[in-house]
Amino acid sequence: MSLDPSQPARLVAGLLSLGLWGVSALPAVHAQPDTFQHPQVTEQLREADDCSLADMMAFDEHYTSLLGRVWLAIADQESRDAMATAAEAGDSQVMFEYGLTFAYHDREPDFDQALIWLRRAADQDHAGAQAEIGGAYLNGFMGLAPDIGEAEAWLQDAAANGDALAAYALSAMYGQLIRHEMPVGFTEEIAYLAESAAACYPLALRDIAMRSLVGDGIEQNRSRAVQLSDRLEEYYQAGGQVRP
């Protein structure tokens, strides 16, 4: 089975239902320009400065490989049976991938089964499964009604377990949502953005470059802005798929 070249770009830009186009349509919150930069953010920005082309390309490689396994299991019954056996044995990564085969089957999706397997993987602290469920709540996917509170909780768990896309989604959500019952603002937005950038997620690095140029929420650092922009250009010239 050959890979559709348009699919890795769509997936890597926002893991499956964790597409950030849904986030971008939400109402905006005006940032406070005098927000204090926490020392942890400063350290994460230093880590972002060290991101290499290989670090950024790793996102493409990881999610293209994931897609290949999921599509193969959807298309080939023998592969699907083998995946089902491994999922039943309790492998959280396979549970996650098996759940995706139900969610993204092009002719016969089964959202109930998808959520069963994703939740089983999430119960084992699988960050990708937690991010997938959070994205489903964020965008109203897999039969789930949009629920910002549930989306926030699942994405926070995923980010705590190291998922850079979940951290980026939280940053975008906090930057654009008004939470009357539990106000959040610029501090959380920047903290999660820095966390995602420290993991070398290309879109987070792009946002850090833009904010560094003008000092928007983080210290102004035009040298950082130029260096990150140059590195992103190198990434795209190398065929990088994570695009805005």
N, C-alpha and C positions, 0 to 999 in steps of 0.2 A: 504494500500500500504506500503510495507516494504522499508526501506532505504537501498540503496546499500552502504556498508561500505566504498567503495573506493571513493565515491562521496564527502562526507564531507571533506576528506583530500584534495582533489583536489580543492574544492571550498574555504575552509578556507585558503589554502596556497596562494590564489590569487582570489578574488571574481570573479567567472565566467570568463568573457573575460579579466578581470584584472589579467590574469595569468602572473607571473613574469618570466616564461620561455621565453616568447617573449622578455622581457627586457634583459635577460641575453645574448641573442644572438647578441646584439648591440655592435658596436666597443667601445673599452675601452678608457678612458681618464686617464692619469697618474695624481694621486693626488699630491698635494703640501704638504709635511710633516710638514711645518712650519706654517700651517694655524692657525690663532688666534681663540681661543675658546671663543665664545660669552657668556656673563653672562646668557642669556636665555637658551643656551645649557647646561650650568652647572646646572641650576635649573631643567631642564628636566631630566638630568641624575640622579639627586637626586630622582626625582619622579620614575624613572625606578628602582632605588635601592629598592623602597618600593613595587614593584609589587609582588603580592602573587600568589600562585597556583590558587586560585579562580579567580583572575583577568585574568590569561591566559586562564583558562578553559572557561571563559565567551565567548571567540571568538568561540570556538567549539559549545557551546550551542546555541549561536545566529544564526550562519550560518546553523547548522543542522536543527534548527527550521524553518528557512527561506526556506531551501530546501524542507522540508516536506510539507509546505504549497504550494509551487510552483508545486511540483510533484503531489500533490493531485488534484490541480486545472487542471493540464494537463490530468490526468487519469480519473477524475470524472466530468461529465458535470454539475451536480447540484452544486458542489463546484465552478466550473468555472463560472457558471451563477451568483452565489452569489458574487464572487470576482469582476465580471464585473459590477454588480450593485453598489458595494461600490466604485469602481474606478470611475464610472460615477458621483458619488456623490461628488467626489473631495478629497477623502482621499489619501494623497501623498504616504503613505506607501503601500496602496493597489494598487495605480497606478504603483508603482515600481514593486511590485510582479506580477501584471497582465502583465506588459511589459515583464518580464522574462519568463512568460509562452509562449509568442510568440517567444522569442529569442531561447529558449532551448527545444522547442517541438521536440521530437526525430524523428517524421515522417513528420510533417507539420509545419516547422518553418515559421514565417511570420515576416521578419525583418522590413518591413515598419511599421507594427502595433507595433512591439516592440519599435522602436525608437519614435513613436508618444507618447506612454504611458510613456516611460522613460523620454522624454523631458518634458512632462507635470509635472511629479514628480520633475524633476530637476528645473523647473521654480519656484517650491515652496521651493527651497533650500534643497531638499532631498539629503543628502550626498551620499547615496548608488547609487541612480540613476546617479548622477554626476560622481561618480567613474566608474560606468558601461559604460557610454558613453565615458569617458576618456580611459578606457581600450580597448574599441572597436576601437577608433582612433589609439591607440598605436599599436594594433595587427592586424588591418585591418579586423575587424569582423563586422557582421551584414550589409554587403554590403558597408561599409565605407572604403575608401582608407586610408592606413596608413598616418597619418598626425601628426608629432611630436608637432607642434604648437598647434593644436586643443587638442591633448592629454594633453599637459602641462596645458592649460587653464582650461579644465574640471577637471583634477586631482587637480589643485591648489584650485579650488572652493570646491571640495569635502574635501580636507584636511583642508581648512579654516572652514568647517562645522563639523569638528571632525572625519573624516574618517581616521583611522589609516592605513588601507591598501593603501589608496591613497597616504598618506604621504610616506609610504615605497616605493611605486612604483616610486614616484618622486625622492626619494633619489637614487634608483637604476638607474633611467634614467639619472639623472645629473652626476652620477658617470661613465657613459658609453657612453654618447653622446657628440659630439663636435658640438656646435651651432655657426656657423660662423656669423650669423646675430645678435645673442644676446648671447654672450659667458656666460656660467654659469660654475661653477666649484665646488671646494671642499667645499666652505662655504655653498652653498645651499644643497649639498649632505648630509653634517653632520647635518645641521639644521633640515631637514625633517626626517632624521634617528632618531635624538633625540626626535622629536615630536612623531614619531610612537612608540618609546621605552617607552616614558612617558605614553602612552596609554596601555602599557603592551602587545603589539603585539609580539608574541614569536620570530618571525624571526628577528625583530628589536633588541630584547634583545640579541639574539645570536650574531648579528653583533656588538653590543656595547661591549659584552664580549670579542670578538676577537680583536677589536680595542683597548680596554682598556689594554689588555695584553701587547701590543707592543707600545702603544701610537700613534696609527695611526689616526691622525686628531682630536683626543681628548687626554686629559691628560692621561698619563700612570697610571693605577691603577690596580695592579694585584689582590688586595683584591676584588675589584668590579668584575673583570673577573671571579674569582673563585666562588664568591657568585652567580652571575648570571648563571654560568655554572651548579652549583649544583641545582639551582631552575629549570632550563630547564630540567635537568635529572629527577627531581621529576615530572615535567609536563609530560614528555614522559612516565614515568613509570605509571602515572595515566591515560594513554591512549590518551594523547594530539595528535591532528590530524594535527597541523600546522607544516609541516616538509619541510626541504630544498629540 
